[in-house]
Amino acid sequence: MQNSYPVSEVKSIINASGDIINHNSISVLLTDSRRITNPAASLFFALSDRRNGHEFIADAYASGVRNFVVKQQQAFMMPDANFLMVDNVLAALQKLAAHHRSQFNIPVIGVTGSNGKTIVKEWLYQLMCPDGNIVRNPKSYNSQIGVPLSVWQINETHTLGIFEAGISTYNEMDLLEAVIQPSIGVLTHMGTAHDEGFKSAEDKLAEKLKLFTNCSLLVHNYDVLVNVKTDLKTETRCFTWSRKFKQADLYVFSETVISGKYYLRAMYKDSEIECLIPFRNQAAVENAIVCWATMLAMDYSPADADERIERLTAVSMRLELKNGINDCSIIDDSYNSDIQSLEIALNFLSQQNQHQKKTLILSDIFQSGLSQQELYTQVAHLVKDKQVERFIGVGPSINEHKALFNVPKMHFYADTSALLRDMAKLHLRSETILIKGSRSFEFEKVSRALVQKAHETVLEINLNSLLGNLNFYRSKLNPGVKVMAMVKAFSYGSGTFELANMLQYNKVDYLAVAYTDEGIDLREGGITLPIVVLNPEPLAYDKLTAYKLEPEIYSFTLLDEFVKYAQEAEITNYPIHIKIDTGMHRLGFEDLEIETLCDLLEINKYVNVRSVFSHLVASDAEQHDLFTLKQIGIFDKACAQIEEALGYHFMRHISNTSGITRWPNAQYDMVRLGIGLYGVDAAVSPDEAGLKPIATLKTTVSQVKKLLANETVGYNRNGSLKNDGVIATVRIGYADGYLRAFGNGVGTMLVNGVLAPTVGNISMDMCMIDITEVPNIKEGDEVIVFNEQQRIEELARQIGTIPYEILTNISHRVKRVYFYE
C-alpha cells in the first residue's frame, strides 16, 4: 500500500514557492534520475551533495517525471512540470518525511551507535516480525538522505518501525531524530568509526544520544553511560545491560561455548536467565546481547527471547558479483528478500552491461505487510521496468500469481529442489543472473550450482568504496571539470567490466586503457563511454575504429600512420588525443616539436583533436613543486599554440590522482583519476575521511603444523623458528602474485587480527606463516594478505616497491568477488 499526497499538499508541507501546473499525487520520492519506476507519481529532489542534482533534472524529465523540488532562483524551460522551489532541497526532503512519520501513531525503535547498527536493526526485525508488520531501513540506508527515504515507506498496515541512523559529524542527529521520531532508543557498540568527524569520543557519543531526546525507553550498555551526563528527559526509562556491572538490568555473568554456539547466563529481575546465540565472534555476541536486552525491555518473556535468539540467522547486507558458469555473471543476494531490497538489487542488475540478457531468480517474499495480489503486482512491475528478460520464480505464492508477470522467458518451480533438478534444462548462458531469495529457500545451493569454481584465494572488491572514492575526488573538483577514470591493466588488477560498469553508471566522462584489446573487452562488456587507448598499436587501427576507441597520439610516426589508415578507410574527423611531453620524457611531443605538429594538424581533415594532455611527474611531492609549475607552464604554452592553429576548442588535462588534491589550479577541463579510485594516494593521509581501500586479498589455511626450534621450513631450508612453535600453510604463492620477496619474515598476514610473519621461501602456490602467537587456528580459517587494516602501502613498503605493483601483480587465477550494498 503506497502513500499518496497531492502535490499542492507537498508544497505546503515543505514551504515551497512556485506554481502548480499539474495537480497529480506524489507517492514516490526520487533522489536519483537513474532509478525511476513510476515517473507520474514521483517527486524528484535535486540534491546538491557531491553532484549537483539540478544537472539531472532533464534526465528525470525525459523519463516522465513532472514534479521537482529545486533550489530557489533556478530557471527551467519545462512548462508542463511542477517546480517546488525551496532554500534547501535536503531539508525539504527531511521535512516531508518528518511530516509523513507524524501521521502514524506506532512505536518506532531508533538505533544508532558506531558499529552494529544494521545488524541489530535486522536482527530485531527477525526477532519481532512474527508479532506484526514491521517497516525498516532497506539495507544500511541510514544517512541524511537514506533515513527520510526509509521513513517514507511507513503505511497504515505497519505496527512497528525500526530505523537506524548514522552520522559522521556534528549537528546531523537532530535532523534525523526529527524524521524518525523514535519512541524507543537502542544504542549499539561505541567504537572508533567516524572519530575523525568529532573533537572527542565524548562529543561523538553526545551527538549520537540526540536521537533519543524524546524516547520513553532507552536500551544501552551500562558501562558506556555510567559516568556520562546526558540530556535525556527525566521520564525516559533506561534499560541497561552489562558484562561487568551487577547494577545493570541485564547482568551477563557467565559466557561459554557449547556445540559451536555462545551460551550466556545472566541475572534479570533477581532471577537467572539464559540465552544461546548461534554465533561465536565477539561483535555478533555483543549485537545479540543488545537485541536480548531490547526484547526484555519491551516485555518479551526471557523464554521467548531465548528461543527466538537461538534461531537468528546471519545478515548479508552485500550483493556479491561473481563469475558464473557458461560465461554468466552471478549477483548473489541469496539470503534475504523483501520488496525494498529487491528494488536495490534490480538497480544493481540494471547497471551490468556485460551481457545482453538479464535474469532474475526470485523466491516467495514473506512478511511484506501487503496482500499477495498487491505484493506480486509490485514485483511484476519492478521486473518489467528493469527489463528482465528471463524470470525464474520459486515458491507456492509466486506460482499462484504467475499470471501477473509479463517477461519474455518465464519458469516457475514449487521449491528450490525442483529448480536445481531442472537447472541444466534452462540453458543459462552468457547472461547476468540475480539470485534473490528468502533464507528458508536455501538459494545458496542455487548460487553454488551457478558460480564458477575457483581456489580459495580471493580478491574482494568493495564497489561502494570505489564509488565513495570517486565522490571524494569529485568533491575536490572545480565546477564543470570532467573525470577520466583509468582502468588500464585490468583496472589495476581489480577487474574489467565490473568496475567500468560502476563508473559508467555513476557518470564518469571518459575511461582510459593501455591497449586496444582492453578497450575492446570493455565495449564487448557493454561499456558505451568514450574510451581512450594510451598505447594504440598501428596493426590494430581497424579494430580501434570499429569499436569507436580514441587513440592517444604521442609521436609524428604514430600520427602519420593513423592518418594514412584513416585515408584508406575513408574516415574523417576521427577523435584523437595529443600527448605533450612536459618533463616525464616517456611519451609525447616535445616543446620544439609543437610548431611542426600544428602545421600537420591544421591542414588535416582526417582527425579531430578531442583533447591535449600531459602527465605530471611528481604531483604528490612537495620537493618537486617547482618542476611541476614548470610542467604546467610548458603545457599552457603548447595548448595555446595548438588551439590557435586548429581554430577550435579542445579539452585540456594534466592532473593525475595526486594532482587533483594538490594542484586545484591545474584541473583544466578534465582530470585523470587513477589509483586514487582504488583507495591509494600518496598526497592524501591514509586516515583522511572519504578515501578507502577497495580491495581485500584473502586466502585460507590449508594445514597447521607444530615445529620444534630450528627445524627448517620450505625450499632451500631457508626458514625456521627460533623456539618451538606453530606454522600454517596458506593457499597463496608467487603464481597468485604474492612475490618471493615477501618470504623469510619480510611479509606479514593478518590472522584473527594478529600479524603473522612468513617463514621460509614463498612457493608457487602456497607459503608458510608463523602463527605461534595466534591461538585456536585450524584448517580453513581465513587469512588476510591486505585490507583496510594491513594496507597495500604497507606491503609495498615491506618489499621496497609501490602499491601499483602489488595490485597489478595479482594473478588472474585469483577469484574476484565484487560487493555492493
N, C-alpha and C positions, 0 to 999 in steps of 0.2 A: 504494500500500500504506500504510494508516494505522497509526499507533502505537496501542496499547491497553494501559491499565494498570487493574487492579482498583481500585475506589475505596478499598478498605482499604489497598492499597499506596501510593496517593497520600497518604492520611492519614499514613502512617508517614514518607514521604519529606519532607513539609513540616512534620512535628512538630505536627500539629493535634490538637485535642481535639474531642469530640463523638461522638455515637452514629451508627453506620452503619445506616440503615434499609433502604436499597435496595442490594443488592450488585451494582451494574452496573459496566460498564467504561467508562473515560474515553479518548476518542480526540481530542476537540476542546476546545481551550481558548478560553474566551469572555471578553472584557472589555467587550462592547457588546451590550446587550439587543436592539438593532435588527438584529443580523446573525446570526441563528440559522438554521442549515440542518439540523443533526442534533441536536435537543434531547436525545434519550435518551442520547446518548454525550457530551454536553457538560458541562464544568465551568466554572461562571461565577465569575469573580473580582470581588468587589465592591470595586473600587479606589476610593480617595478621593484624586483629584487635584484638578482644578478643580470636579468634581461628585462628590457622594458616591454611590458605586456601590451602596450599600445601598438607595438610593431606587428602584433599578430592578430589585430582586430580584423584586418582584411581577410586573413585565412579563415577565421571563425565565421565571418560574414559569408564568404564563398561556400561554406559548409551548411549554410542555412540559419545560423544564429542571428537573431534580430534584437536581442536585449543585451546591453553592455553597461557595466559600471566603470566609469573612466574618471580621470583626474580633471579638475576644473580647467577651463580655458584651453581645451583641445578642440580642434576643428575636424569634423568628419563629413565626408560627402556621401552619405548613405541615407537618403531621405525617408526610407521606409523602416528605419531601425530606431529603437528607443535607446537614447544615451542618457544614463543617470549620472550626473556629474557630482563628484564629491571631492573633498580636500585630500582624503587618504583612502585609497582603494582597499588596502588590507583592513583598516579599521572598519570600513563598511561591511566587508565580508564577516568580520567577527561580530559586528553589531547585529547583523541579520541572523546569524547562528545563535547568538545570545537571546534574541527575541524568540526565536523558534523554541529553544530549550525551555524558556519560561512558560510555554503553553502546556507543558506536561508535568503533572504532579506525581512523579515516580521517584523512587530512591535512585540516586546516582552515586556510584563509587568513583572517586578521583584518585588516580595512582600516580605517584611521582617518586623520584629518587635519582641516584646516579646510575645505578645498574639494576637490572632485573625488572624494569617496568613492564616491558612487553610480555615477558614470561609470566609474571604474576597476573597481569590482565588476562592472558589467555588461559591460565590455569584456573583463575576464579570463574571464568566463563565455563570451562569444563566441569567444574565442581558444582556450579549453581544452575546450569542450563536445564536440568530436569524439573526445576521448580517454576519456570516461567519463560517468557520470551525476552532475551537479553540483546541489547544493542551495544556495540563496542567499536573502537577504532579498527579499521582494516589494517592488518599487519602492524607496522610501527608508525602510523600516521599521527605523530604526537607533537608536531611543530605548530608554529603560529598559523600556518595555512592548514595543516593536516587536521588539527583539532576542530576548527569550525566545520570543515567538510565532513568529519566524522559525526559531530553532533547533529548535523542536518539530517542524518539518517533516522532520527527518532520519529516514530509514528505512534498512533493510538493503540497499536497492538502490543507495544513493548511494556514490560512490567519492571524492568531494571536496566540501568545503563552502567557500563564500566568503561571509563575513558582514562587513558594515560596522558600525561602532559610532560613534555621535555623542554628544557630551557638551556640556553648557553651563556646568558649574561643577565645583567640587572634589568628590572622593570618589564620583564616578559611574563612572569607568572600572574600578575594582576590581570592581564588581558585574558589569559587562558582560564583563570578562575571565573571571570565574568561570563565566559562562554559555557564552561562545563557546569558551573553552579552545583558542585558536589554536596551531597548531604552526608556522605561517609568518606573519610580520607584514609588512604593506605600509603605509608612511607616505606619504600623498599631500601635496599642497601645504599649507604652513602659512601661512595668511593671517590676516585680522582678524576672521573670523566668530567670534562668541561671546566676543570680547575682554572684554565687559562682565562676564562671569562670573568673571574671574580678575584678580588684582592685577597680573600682568605677562604678557608673551608667554612668558617663560621658565617661569612656573608652568603656563601652558596646555600648553606642549609637554611638560613633565614629567608632567602628568596624562594626556595622550594616550599617552605611552610606556608607561604601566602596562598597556596592552593586550598588550604584547609581553613581559611579565615571564617567561613560560615558553616562549617561542618558541625553536626551534632555528635558525631563519633569519629575518633581518630585512632587508627591502629598503627603502632610503631614499636621499634626496638627500644626497650627501656634504657639501654646503655647509651644510645645516641642522644637522647634529650634529658638525661638525668641531671646534667649540670647546665642546661641551656634555658635561658629565659625566652619564652615565646609570647606572641601576641594573640594566642588563641582566646576565644571567648570563654568566659568562666563557665558557661553551661555546656561547653564541649566535653563529652566523656571520652577519656583516653583509655584504650585497652592496650596494655603493654605485653611484650614478650622478651625473654632474655635467656641466655645460656649461662649467665654468670650471677645474676641478682635474684634472690628469692622473693624480693618485693614485687616482681612483675606478676601480672595477672596469669600469664602462662610461663612457668619457670621450667625450662628443659634441663633436667639434671642428669640424664643418662643417654648416651649415644653409642650404638654399636652396630655392626654389620651382621645381618642374618640372611643367609642364602642369597647374597648379592644385593639385598635391599638394606636401606638405612632404617634402623629401629630406634625410635625416640620414646623416652618416658618423661613425663612432665607432671608438675603439680598445677591443678586448676580448681579453684573454689574448694581448697582444702582436701581435694581428692587426687589420687594418682590416675592419670590417663595415659594412653599410648597412641602411637602413630607409626605406621610403616610407609616409608617413602620409597618408590620404585627407582630411585636414582642414588648414586653414591658420591658424585662430585660435590664439593662444598658449596658452590654457587647454587646448584639445584636444591641442595638441602636447605639453605637459608631461604630461598624463594618459597619452598614448600612450607617452611615454618611460618612465613608471612601469611600464606594462604590459610594455614591451620588456625592462626590467631584471628584472622579476619572472619572465618566461619564461626568460631566460638563467640566472637564479639557480636555477630549477627544472630546469635541464639540457635545455631545448629547444635545438635547434641554431640558430645565427644565421640560416641559410637558411629554416628552418621558421618562425621568429619573424617574419622579414621578410615571407614570403609571407602569413602569416595577418593580420598587422597591416595590410597593404595592403588587405585585404578588410573591415576594420572598418566598421561602419555606425553612423550617428548614433543616439543613445539618446534616446528621448522618454519622459520619466517622467510626463508630464502628460496627463490626459484633457482634451480640448477640447470644450466645449459651444458649438455654433454654430446659427444659424438655417438651416433647410433649405428646399428647395423644397416646394411643396404644403402649406404650414403644418406642416412637420415640424421637429422638433428633432434635431440630429445630435450624438451623442457620438463623437468621433473618437479612436480608440485603434488606429490602423491600422498600427502599426509593431512591435508585439510581442504574443506570445500564449503564455501558459502558464496552468496551472490556477489558480495563486495570483493573478496579475494579473487573470484573468477574473473571479474572485470579487469582487475590489475594484471592477472596472468594473461588474459586475452590481449591486453595492450602490449605486453611484452612479446607475445606471439606475433602480433602485427608488425613489430619492429624488425623481425627476422626476414631477410630478403634472400637468404642463400638458396632457398628452394621455392619454386612457384607454388607448390601445394602446401596447404596448412591444414593440419588435422588436430582434432580435439577428442581425447578420450576422457569422458566425464561420468562420474558415478552419481547416484542419487544424492541430493543435498538435504541435510537434516536441519531441524530447528531454525528455519528461516523466519518464522513468525508469519508467513504468508500462506494462503491457501495453495494447494498443489497446483491448481489451474493458473493462479496468478504467478507463482514462482516459476513454473516452466515456460509460461508465456514470456516472462522477462528473460529467462535463459535463452530461449529461442531467438528473441530479438537481438540479444548480445551476439550470439553465434552468427546470425545473418549479417549484422552490422560489421563485424570483424572479418567478414568474407572467408569464413572457414569452409573448406571445400570437402572435407570428409569429417563426419561426426560419428563417434562411436559411443553409444550410451549404455551404461551398465547399471542394472538395478530395476526392481519392480516398478517403482514410481515413474522413472524416466521412460520405461517401456509403456506404461499406461498413458503417457502424454506424448508419445512419439509423433502423433498427427500434427502437433504444433510446430515441428521442425521442418524447415524448408532448405535443405542442403543438398548439393549435387550427389554426394555419396553418403548414405546413412546405414549404420549397422547397430542393432540393439541386442543386448545379451542380458539374461536373467541375473547372472552373477559373474564374478571375476574368473572363476574356473572355466566357465563356458567361453569367455573371451580368450583365455590362454589356450584352450583346446583348438580354437579356430584361428589362432594368430597367423599361421602360415598361409591360410587361405585368403587373408586380407591383402597380401602382396604389398606391404608397406615399403615404399622405395622412393628415395630422393624427395622426401617431404620433411617439414618441420612438425613435430608431434608434441603437443601439450598434453601431459598426463596429470589430470586433476581429480583427486578422489577423496572422499571421506575415509577416515582411518580404518573403519570396520571393513572396507572393501579390499584392504591389503594390496593397494596398487603398487607397492614396492616390488611385488612379483612381476607386474607388467613392466616396470622400469628395468628390472634385471633382464627380462627377456629381450628388451629392445636396445639396451645400451651396449656399445661396443666394448668387448673385454680388453682390459689393459692391466699392466702390472701396477703394483701398489704405490709407486712413486707418483705423486700428483702435484701439478701446479694449479692452485686455486686462484682465480681472478675475480676480484670484487668489482662488479660493474658500477655499483653505487659509489665506490671510492673513485673510480675513473671519472664519473660524472661530477663528483664533488671537486676533483682536481681541475677539471675543465672549467667549472664555475669559479673556482678560486682564481684562476688566471684571467678569466673574463672580467672579474671584479676589478682587476688591475688595469684594464684597457681603457683608453680614451674612447669617447663616443664614436661609433661608426667603424672602428678598427676590426678587420676581419681576422679569422683564425684559420691557419693551415695546420692540420694535425699530421704529424709524422708517424706513419705506420709501416715504415720500411723494416726490413729484416724481421718479417713475421711479427710486426708490431713489437719490436724489441723482445722477441721471444714469447710474447703473450697471446698471440693468435692472429688470425686474419680477419675474416668477415665478422667474427663475433664482436670484436672491438669496433670495426668500421661501421657495423650496423648501429651500434650505440651512438657513435659520433655523428653519423648521418641523421639519426632520429632527433638528436639534440642540436642539429643545425649548425655544425661547423661549416666553413665555407669551402675549404679545399682539403684534400688528402694528398700526401706525398709518399711515393715509394721509391726504392732504389732502381729496380729494373722493370722492364716491360712485362715480364711474366707475372710479377707481383700485382701489377695493375690489372692484368687480365683475370687473375684469380678473384680480385675484388669485383670486377664487372660481372663475372660469372656467378659471384655470390650475391648479386642484386644491388650493388652499390652504384648509384647514379650521380654522385657528387663529382665535380671536376677533380681529376687526378693528375698530378704532376709526376713525371718519371725523371728522376735525378740523374740517372746514368743510361740514357737511351742508346740502344745498340742499332747501328745503321741496318744490319741484316734483319731487324725486326720492325722496321718502319711501317711495313704493311699491316702488321698486327697492331702496332701502336695507333695508327689512324683508324683501323677497323673498329677498335674498341674505344675510340674517342678519348685517348690518353694524350696528355700535353707534355711535350719534351722540354727538358732543360737544355739550352744551347750555351755551351761554355767555350767554344773554340771556332775558328774560321773553318777548320776541316769539317766539324760537325754541322755547321750552318750550311756549308756548300753541299754536303751530302744530302741533307734534308731538303734543301731547295731543289736539287736535281730529282730527288724522289717525288716531290710534290709536282714538279713539271710533268714528269712521265705519268703520274697518276691523275693529272688534271685537277689538282687540289689547289684552291686559292684561299688566302686569308686564314691559314691554319694557325691556331693559338700556340705560341711558344713562350718560353720564359728565359730571359737573358741573365746569365750569371756573370757578375763582376768580381774580379779578384782584388779585394781591397787590403789584403795582408795575410790571408791564410796561406796563399801560394800552394793551393791544391788544385783547384779548377777555376776557370773563369777568365774573362777578358781583362787585361791589364790596362792601366791608365793610358799608356802610349798607343794602345790599340783601339781606343774608343772612337777616334775620328774615322778610321777606316771602317769600323763596324757601322757607324752612322751612314756612311756612303752606301754600304751594301744593303742596309735595311730601308733606306729612304726610297730606293727605286724598286723595292721587292714587293710584288703583289701576291706572292705565294705564302707569306707568313704574316701573322698579326701578333705584335708583341703584347702579350697579356700582362706580363709583369717583368720588372727588372729587380734583381735582388743580389745580395751578397751575404757573407757569413761572418759574424763576429768571432774573433779568435779567442778572446778571454773576457767575455762579458760578465763573468762571475768574480773576476779577480781585481780587487781594488788597485793592486800594484801596477796593473796594466791599463788603467783608465785613460791615460794619455794616448796610448796606442789605439784604444777603442775610439776616442774622439778623432784621431787621425783617420781611422777607417770610415767613420761617418762622413767626414769631410770629403774624402775621395769618392764615396758613394753618391753624395749630393751632387758633386761636380759631374760625374758620369751620367746620372739620371737627367740632369738639366740638358746636357749635350744631346742625349738620345731623344728626349721629348721635343727639343727644338727641331731636330732633323725629321722626326716622324710627323709632327704636327697633330698628334693626338695623345690623350692621356692614357697612362698605364698604371697598374698598381706597383707600389714600391714596398719592399720588405727586406729587413736586415736583422731583426731581433729574433734570437732563439729563446729557449726556455728562460735562462737566467737574465737575458736582456729585457724580458717583459717586465720584471720587477725592478731591475737596477737601472734601466735606461728608458724611462717612460717617454722621453722626448724623441726616441728613435723608433717608435712604434709605426710610424708612417701609415700606410693603408692596410697593412696586414702584418701579423706576426706568425712565426713558425713555432708551434708548440711540440716539443719532442719528449724527452724523458721525464719532464715535469708532469705529463699526463699520468705517468706510472708511479708518481709519488716521490721522485728524486730530483732535487735541485740544489746545487752547491751554493746558490745565492740565498736560499731560504733555510732558516733553522729547522732541524727535524722536529722541534717541539712546537713550531708555529701552527696555530689552528687553521684548518682548511686544506692542508696538504697531507695526504695519507698514502702510504704504500698500497698498491692494489693487489700485490701478488704474495701468496704464501706457498712455499715449496715444502712439501711434507712427504715423508715416507713411513715405513713401519719396521718394527724389529722382526727379523726372521729367526734369530736364535740368541739365547743368553748362555754365557759360559763363565764359570768360576776359574780364575787363573791364579797360580802361585807367583810370587815375586820373581821377576827376571825371566819367566817363560816368554818366548818370543811370539810375535803376532804378525801374520801377513807375509807377503813376498819379501825375500832377501833378509828375513828375520830382523827387520828394522825397528819393530815395535815391541815394547814390553812395559810392564807395570813395576814401579819401584817396590811396592808392597803387594801382598795378596789382595786380590780384588775381583771385580766382575766386569766383563765386557759384553756389549751387544753388537751383533752383526746386523746392519741395516741395509735395506734394499735400494741403495743408490751408489753409483760409481762414476768413473770418468766418462763412460759412454752415455750417461744421463746428463753430463755437464758439470758434475762435481769434480773439479780438476784435481790432478795428482798433487798439486801444490798445497792442497789442504791437509795432506797426510802428516802423520807423525806429530800430532798435537798442535799443528798450526790452526786447523779449523775446529770449530765447536758446533754442536747441535743442541737444541732445546728438548729436554725430555722431562715431562712433568714440571716445566718451569725452571729446571736446573740445567745449566750449561755443561755439556759433556764433551771433552776433547776427543779428537780422533786418536786412534792407536794404530801404528804401522802404516804401510803404504795404502793408498787408495787403489782398489781393484777396478776392473772394468765395470762390473755390475753391482758391487757392494763395497762396504767399508766397515771398519770396526770403531766403536767409541767406548770410552771408559765410563761405566755407569756405577762405579763403586759407591758414589755419594748419592745415588738416586734409588730410593727404596721401592720394592714391590714392582719391578719391571718384568713384564712377561712377553712372550711371543705375540706379535700382532699389535702391540702398543704403538701409539703414534709418536713420531719423531719429527721435529720442525727444523728444517735447514735454514730457512729465513722467513720472517714475517714482520709484523709491526714492532715486535719487541726486539728480535735479533734482525736488524735491518740489513738490506743489501749493501749499504755503505760499509757496514762492519765487516761483511765477508770480503768486500773489495780491499779493505784495509789489511785484512789478515794475509792476503797473498800479494799485496802491492800492486793492485790494478784499479780499474774504475768500475762503477756499477753497470755501465753499458755491457762490459764483457761478461759479467756474472749473468745478466739477464739473457743476452743473446746466445750464450753457450748452452742453455738448457735444451736438451735434445728433443726432437720431435716425437721420440718414443715415450716421453713423459706425458701422461694423460693431462689434458687441460680441462678443467671444470670451471664454468662461469656462474657466478652467483649474482642474483638481483633481488632486492627486496621490493 
